[in-house]
C-alpha cells in the first residue's frame, strides 16, 4: 500500500480530528448543546449585608467593629467589650485622668459604665487582647529587679524588654484600628510601667538610653529577669621596665590555657606568669570586685622590648564590677608598688568604651633606641654616614618571618622620620630613630633576609644582629 492510497487515510484519522472521538455529546455537532438552558436574572444586591469575618459575639452581644476609635465614648466602650484590662484601657483611651496606669483605666471604665449600664454587666474574658494580662506581672518583675541589683553599685539603669512577636502583631492591629492616636505601644508602655515601679522602690536610680551602669533584660514570655553589669573603663599610660613580660596574657603552649594537670605551666594556664594586663588589671579587678579584665593598648611592643618615656596609652576594661568607683590615685600607687621594677602606670582617669576605639585606631609615630652588633664593622665615619643616610627614607617592608604565622604576607611602605644619636661602641652600634606607626624596627636593622629594604645591614654591607630595643616615646595625646 502506497502513501497515496485512500484506505490509509480512512483507517488512520488525522490528529486534529481525533479529539472528536472522545468528545461529550454535543461537541462537534451542528446544534448548540446549551440552547435549552434558562437564563437566571441577577438579583439586586444593593441591600446585601457585607461581612468581613471579624465580627464575634461576646456575652450575647455582637462587638461593633465600626465604632469610632478612642477617645470617643463609643470607642472606649468598644475597647471594654473587647475585654481590655484597666492598664491598657488607660494607655489606648486617649483621655486625661487624675491617675495613671491601671488606676487611670479604672476611672475610664467607671465613666463608661455610668453612660451605659449594660457595660457593667459585661464579663471580661480571661486575658486582655492587648497585653494578655502582662501588666499584672509588673510588681513581680520589679521585685526581682530590686532583689538582683540591691547589692550592686550603680546609679543608672536601662531596661530592655522582649515581647513575643505574635502578641506585638495582634496588639498593633487592635491599637492602630481602635485606640486613640499617639497611644503608647505595648513594649514601650510595659517598659514605662517597670521603670515607674523600680523608681518607687529605688528613688536614687536614673534611667538612661545609653551607657547605663546596669542593663535589665526582661523576657515577657517566661518573666525571666537578667541583670547585665556593664563594664567600667580606665584610661592611662604604662611604662614596661623589664624585658620578658608580654602585654596581654599568653596561654601556655603545652595545655593551651586549660591549666589543669599541666606541669609546663604549673597549673596556671599561662606561658609567662606576669603580663602587663594582669600587673595592672588584677589590683583593679580585686578593688572593684569584678569578674575579669580586658586590655586595650595603643599598639604593643615585643615581649623582649621595654617601653619607657611617657609610656604607652591604654584602656583597661573591667568586666562585671560589683563596685563601680574607687580612688584611682590610691590604686595607681598600689599597682606601682606591687609591680616595682617591672611596670609603672600614670595619667589614670575614668573613660568609656568610645576611647577604646580611639586608642586602638590611633596611628602615632614612635621613637626607639636600638642597639645591635655588626659582623664586619666598617670605619666609624662610614657607619655614621651610612646610618644617617636612612633618615627620611621610605622603607618597603614585607611581613617579617617572625610574625608571618599571624599576619598577612604583604609589603608595606613605612617612613623613617629621623635618625640621630648614633653611637659606635666597639663592635656594637646604637642609635635613636623616629618612624611611622607600624614600622618593624628590628627588621630596619637586620633586613630580615632582604624582606626590608633599605636596611642598616644593606647600607653597611654586613650582617647585623639586634641586641636590644626600647620604645622611647609614643607621640600621641
Secondary structure, DSSP 8 states (H G I E B T S, - for coil): --TT-HHHHHHS--HHHHGGGG--TTTT-SS-TTTT---------TT-----S---EETTEE--TTS--TTSHHHHHHHHHHT--HHHHHHHH----SS-HHHHHHHHHHHHHHH-HHHHT----SS-TTTTTGGGGHHHHHHHHHHHHTTS--SEEEEEEE--HHHHHHHHHHHHHHS-TT---HHHHHHHHHHHHHHHH-TT-EE-SSS-SEEEEEETTTTEEEEEE--EEEEEEEEE-SSS-BSS--B-TTTTT--TT-TTTTTS-BSSS-BHHHHHHHHHHHHTT-SEEEEEESS---TT-EEEEEEEEEEEEEES-S-----HHHHHHHHHHHTTTTEEEEEEEEE-THHHHHHHH----EEEEEEEEESS---HHHHHHHHHTTTT-EEEEE--GGGTTTS---EEEEEEEEEEEEEEETTEEEEEEEE-TT--HHHHHHTTTTTEES-HHHHHTS-EEEEEEEEEEE---
